[in-house]
């Protein structure tokens, strides 16, 4: 890791001058998309878990950022909020997610782009509901919209609706039976390209991060093809560390980050309180990678943390 910035990583390794350990969690969700906590509750939980720098990265929306920012200011919380978003893309018939960190959510290009993504998401939701209706499961769109409660409707909301209706005992079971590729409620994604997502993130001042690369069910050969395409398209970083990973996965991903000259990010991908995924938990980067935050404005972060 580069040693020119004054932080300690979340496992306690000194990167420069000794200072208080800062835990970075750069991937989380609120009720603005498919998270179960409001932005206000999420930032409070982050503080309770000793997270010092948090990115809220809702799916194709930035609607939760203002409320989170206001809560931090109102309660004087010792937390730096990074403005983020998780953009849905399609590559080789796979849905690939690109996280934008440090974006200007009010940038005209980002606003227009996310409006397009919202329309694509609504069209997909209607098609999913049509397919479920034909499978004798009526009311899915209304149910998903009720659960979204004004936020972006995702497949997660359909899954919750199906669990509510006794179609499976848990979310994983619902996806496997109804929403996975080739199943009754599956609709092929019609998202933007990876290059389009990276470009709009860059134009709005952010860094483009490939989200959870180990979760796309790709062989090593195909994962390397994805990383090569992402890097060639101008991508900045990839997620290396999550709080729930298979043994050795973090080391393998760190090696790939170095191979493709990508910075390393970390995040819980927190959606709801549960026993195995928690804000800030087990988030540390292996030696050798360069953190995505290495050139962030240190003075700004220090200032925000003391406001």
C-alpha positions as CSV (number, residue, x, y, z in Angstrom):
1,X,0.0,0.0,0.0
2,X,1.1,3.5,-0.6
3,X,2.6,5.1,2.5
4,X,2.1,8.8,1.7
5,X,-1.3,9.3,3.4
6,X,-2.1,9.5,7.1
7,X,-4.5,6.7,7.8
8,X,-4.5,3.4,9.5
9,X,-6.4,0.6,7.6
10,X,-9.2,-1.2,9.3
11,X,-7.1,-4.1,10.4
12,X,-4.8,-1.7,12.2
13,X,-1.8,-1.7,9.9
14,X,-0.1,1.7,10.0
15,X,0.1,3.3,6.6
16,X,1.8,6.5,7.7
17,X,1.8,8.5,10.9
18,X,0.1,6.7,13.9
19,X,-3.5,7.9,14.2
20,X,-6.9,6.5,15.2
21,X,-7.9,3.6,13.1
22,X,-10.5,4.5,10.5
23,X,-12.9,1.9,9.2
24,X,-14.0,2.4,5.6
25,X,-17.3,0.9,4.4
26,X,-17.7,1.9,0.8
27,X,-20.8,-0.1,-0.2
28,X,-24.2,0.2,1.6
29,X,-27.9,0.5,0.9
30,X,-30.9,2.3,2.4
31,X,-34.7,2.4,1.8
32,X,-34.0,4.6,-1.2
33,X,-33.3,1.3,-3.0
34,X,-33.5,-2.2,-1.5
35,X,-32.1,-1.6,2.0
36,X,-34.3,-2.0,5.0
37,X,-32.9,0.9,7.0
38,X,-33.6,4.6,6.4
39,X,-30.7,6.8,5.6
40,X,-30.9,8.2,9.1
41,X,-30.9,4.8,10.7
42,X,-28.0,3.6,8.5
43,X,-25.6,6.4,9.4
44,X,-26.4,5.9,13.1
45,X,-25.7,2.1,12.8
46,X,-22.5,2.9,11.0
47,X,-21.3,5.0,13.9
48,X,-22.4,2.3,16.4
49,X,-20.1,-0.1,14.4
50,X,-17.2,2.3,14.5
51,X,-17.3,3.0,10.8
52,X,-15.5,6.4,10.2
53,X,-16.1,6.8,6.5
54,X,-19.2,5.4,4.8
55,X,-20.4,5.4,1.2
56,X,-24.1,5.1,0.6
57,X,-24.4,3.4,-2.8
58,X,-28.1,2.7,-3.5
59,X,-29.1,1.0,-6.8
60,X,-29.4,3.6,-9.6
61,X,-30.5,6.4,-7.2
62,X,-29.0,9.0,-5.0
63,X,-32.2,9.8,-3.2
64,X,-30.9,8.7,0.2
65,X,-27.9,11.0,0.4
66,X,-29.5,14.2,1.4
67,X,-31.3,12.7,4.4
68,X,-28.1,10.9,5.5
69,X,-26.1,14.1,5.3
70,X,-28.7,16.0,7.3
71,X,-28.7,13.4,10.0
72,X,-24.9,13.4,10.3
73,X,-25.0,17.2,10.7
74,X,-28.0,17.4,13.0
75,X,-26.7,14.7,15.4
76,X,-23.0,15.8,15.0
77,X,-22.1,12.2,14.2
78,X,-18.4,11.4,13.8
79,X,-18.9,10.0,10.3
80,X,-17.7,11.1,6.9
81,X,-20.3,10.4,4.2
82,X,-19.1,9.6,0.7
83,X,-21.7,10.3,-2.0
84,X,-22.1,7.1,-4.0
85,X,-24.4,5.1,-6.3
86,X,-24.4,1.5,-7.6
87,X,-25.1,1.5,-11.3
88,X,-26.6,-1.6,-13.0
89,X,-24.9,-2.5,-16.3
90,X,-25.0,-5.4,-18.7
91,X,-22.0,-7.1,-20.2
92,X,-22.0,-10.3,-22.2
93,X,-25.5,-11.1,-20.9
94,X,-24.4,-10.7,-17.3
95,X,-25.7,-7.9,-15.0
96,X,-22.6,-6.2,-13.6
97,X,-22.7,-3.5,-10.9
98,X,-20.5,-0.5,-11.0
99,X,-20.2,1.6,-7.8
100,X,-19.5,5.4,-8.2
101,X,-17.7,6.9,-5.2
102,X,-17.3,10.7,-4.6
103,X,-19.8,11.7,-7.2
104,X,-21.6,15.0,-7.5
105,X,-25.2,13.7,-7.3
106,X,-26.5,17.0,-8.7
107,X,-24.3,16.9,-11.9
108,X,-26.7,17.3,-14.9
109,X,-25.3,14.2,-16.6
110,X,-25.7,12.1,-13.6
111,X,-29.2,13.3,-12.9
112,X,-30.3,12.6,-16.5
113,X,-28.5,9.2,-16.5
114,X,-30.2,8.0,-13.3
115,X,-33.6,9.1,-14.7
116,X,-33.0,6.8,-17.7
117,X,-31.9,4.0,-15.3
118,X,-35.1,4.5,-13.3
119,X,-37.2,4.1,-16.4
120,X,-35.3,1.0,-17.4
121,X,-35.9,-0.4,-13.8
122,X,-39.6,0.3,-14.0
123,X,-39.9,-1.4,-17.3
124,X,-38.1,-4.4,-16.0
125,X,-40.3,-4.5,-12.9
126,X,-43.4,-4.5,-15.1
127,X,-42.1,-7.4,-17.2
128,X,-41.2,-9.4,-14.0
129,X,-44.7,-8.9,-12.7
130,X,-46.2,-10.0,-16.0
131,X,-44.3,-13.2,-16.0
132,X,-45.2,-13.9,-12.4
133,X,-48.8,-13.2,-13.1
134,X,-48.8,-15.8,-15.9
135,X,-47.4,-18.2,-13.3
136,X,-50.5,-17.6,-11.2
137,X,-48.8,-15.2,-8.8
138,X,-50.9,-12.0,-9.1
139,X,-50.2,-8.6,-7.6
140,X,-46.4,-8.8,-7.7
141,X,-45.8,-5.3,-9.1
142,X,-48.1,-3.7,-6.5
143,X,-46.5,-5.8,-3.8
144,X,-43.0,-4.9,-4.8
145,X,-43.9,-1.2,-5.0
146,X,-45.4,-1.3,-1.6
147,X,-42.3,-2.8,-0.1
148,X,-40.1,-0.3,-2.0
149,X,-42.2,2.5,-0.3
150,X,-41.2,5.1,-2.8
151,X,-37.7,3.8,-3.4
152,X,-36.3,2.2,-6.5
153,X,-38.0,-1.2,-7.2
154,X,-35.5,-4.0,-7.3
155,X,-35.6,-7.8,-7.7
156,X,-35.1,-7.8,-4.0
157,X,-38.5,-6.3,-3.5
158,X,-40.1,-8.9,-5.7
159,X,-38.2,-11.6,-3.6
160,X,-39.6,-10.2,-0.4
161,X,-43.1,-10.1,-1.9
162,X,-42.8,-13.8,-2.8
163,X,-41.5,-14.8,0.6
164,X,-44.5,-12.9,2.1
165,X,-46.7,-15.0,-0.1
166,X,-45.2,-18.3,1.0
167,X,-43.5,-19.1,-2.3
168,X,-40.2,-19.8,-0.5
169,X,-38.9,-19.6,3.0
170,X,-36.1,-17.1,2.4
171,X,-34.7,-14.6,-0.2
172,X,-32.1,-17.0,-1.5
173,X,-34.8,-19.7,-2.1
174,X,-37.0,-17.2,-4.0
175,X,-34.2,-16.1,-6.3
176,X,-33.3,-19.7,-7.0
177,X,-36.8,-20.8,-7.8
178,X,-38.3,-17.7,-9.4
179,X,-35.9,-14.8,-10.2
180,X,-32.6,-16.4,-11.3
181,X,-31.7,-16.7,-15.0
182,X,-34.0,-19.1,-16.8
183,X,-36.7,-19.1,-14.1
184,X,-40.3,-17.9,-14.3
185,X,-39.8,-14.3,-13.1
186,X,-36.4,-13.7,-14.7
187,X,-36.2,-10.8,-17.2
188,X,-32.9,-10.2,-19.0
189,X,-31.4,-6.9,-18.0
190,X,-31.5,-4.0,-20.4
191,X,-29.2,-1.7,-18.6
192,X,-26.5,0.6,-19.9
193,X,-23.0,-0.6,-20.8
194,X,-20.1,-0.6,-18.4
195,X,-18.4,2.1,-20.4
196,X,-21.5,4.4,-20.1
197,X,-21.6,3.9,-16.4
198,X,-17.9,4.6,-16.0
199,X,-18.1,7.8,-18.1
200,X,-21.1,9.3,-16.2
201,X,-19.3,8.5,-12.9
202,X,-16.2,10.3,-14.2
203,X,-18.1,13.2,-15.6
204,X,-19.7,13.7,-12.2
205,X,-16.3,13.7,-10.5
206,X,-16.3,10.2,-9.0
207,X,-14.3,7.0,-9.2
208,X,-15.7,3.9,-10.8
209,X,-15.5,0.7,-8.8
210,X,-16.4,-2.8,-10.0
211,X,-18.7,-4.1,-7.3
212,X,-18.4,-7.6,-5.7
213,X,-16.5,-9.3,-8.6
214,X,-16.7,-12.7,-6.9
215,X,-20.5,-12.8,-7.1
216,X,-21.1,-12.9,-10.8
217,X,-20.7,-16.7,-11.1
218,X,-17.9,-16.3,-13.6
219,X,-15.1,-18.7,-14.3
220,X,-11.6,-17.3,-13.7
221,X,-11.1,-16.9,-17.4
222,X,-14.4,-14.9,-17.7
223,X,-13.7,-12.8,-14.6
224,X,-10.3,-11.8,-16.1
225,X,-12.1,-10.8,-19.3
226,X,-14.5,-8.7,-17.3
227,X,-11.7,-7.0,-15.4
228,X,-9.8,-6.4,-18.6
229,X,-12.8,-4.8,-20.2
230,X,-13.5,-2.7,-17.1
231,X,-9.9,-1.5,-16.9
232,X,-9.8,-0.7,-20.7
233,X,-13.1,1.2,-20.3
234,X,-11.4,3.5,-17.7
235,X,-12.5,1.8,-14.5
236,X,-10.6,2.9,-11.4
237,X,-11.0,0.2,-8.8
238,X,-12.5,-3.1,-7.8
239,X,-13.9,-4.3,-4.5
240,X,-11.4,-6.7,-2.9
241,X,-12.7,-6.9,0.7
242,X,-16.2,-7.8,1.9
243,X,-17.3,-8.9,5.4
244,X,-18.4,-12.3,4.0
245,X,-16.0,-14.0,1.7
246,X,-14.9,-17.5,0.9
247,X,-11.5,-18.5,2.2
248,X,-8.7,-17.1,0.1
249,X,-11.1,-15.0,-2.1
250,X,-9.8,-11.7,-0.7
251,X,-6.2,-12.8,-1.6
252,X,-7.2,-13.8,-5.1
253,X,-9.1,-10.6,-5.7
254,X,-6.1,-8.6,-4.4
255,X,-3.9,-10.3,-6.9
256,X,-6.3,-9.5,-9.7
257,X,-6.5,-5.9,-8.7
258,X,-2.7,-5.7,-9.0
259,X,-2.7,-7.6,-12.2
260,X,-5.1,-5.2,-13.9
261,X,-3.7,-2.1,-12.3
262,X,-6.9,-1.3,-10.3
263,X,-7.2,0.3,-6.9
264,X,-8.8,-1.8,-4.2
265,X,-12.0,-1.0,-2.4
266,X,-13.9,-2.5,0.5
267,X,-17.5,-2.6,1.5
268,X,-20.1,-4.7,3.4
269,X,-22.9,-4.3,0.7
270,X,-25.1,-3.9,3.8
271,X,-28.8,-4.2,3.1
272,X,-30.4,-5.1,6.5
273,X,-29.4,-6.1,10.0
274,X,-28.4,-9.8,9.9
275,X,-25.9,-12.1,11.5
276,X,-23.5,-12.5,8.7
277,X,-23.3,-9.1,7.0
278,X,-22.7,-6.0,9.1
279,X,-21.4,-2.5,8.5
280,X,-17.7,-2.3,8.9
281,X,-17.2,-5.9,9.8
282,X,-14.0,-7.7,8.7
283,X,-13.1,-4.9,6.2
284,X,-9.4,-4.8,5.6
285,X,-7.2,-4.9,2.5
286,X,-4.4,-7.3,1.9
287,X,-0.9,-6.0,1.6
288,X,0.3,-4.9,-1.8
289,X,-2.9,-3.3,-3.1
290,X,-3.4,0.4,-3.4
291,X,-6.6,1.6,-1.6
292,X,-9.2,3.5,-3.6
293,X,-9.0,6.3,-0.9
294,X,-5.3,6.8,-1.1
295,X,-5.6,10.2,-2.8
296,X,-8.8,11.4,-1.2
297,X,-8.6,14.9,0.3
298,X,-7.3,14.2,3.8
299,X,-8.1,17.7,5.1
300,X,-11.7,17.4,4.0
301,X,-12.2,14.1,5.8
302,X,-10.5,15.4,8.9
303,X,-12.7,18.5,8.9
304,X,-15.9,16.5,8.3
305,X,-15.1,14.1,11.1
306,X,-14.8,17.0,13.6
307,X,-17.8,19.0,12.5
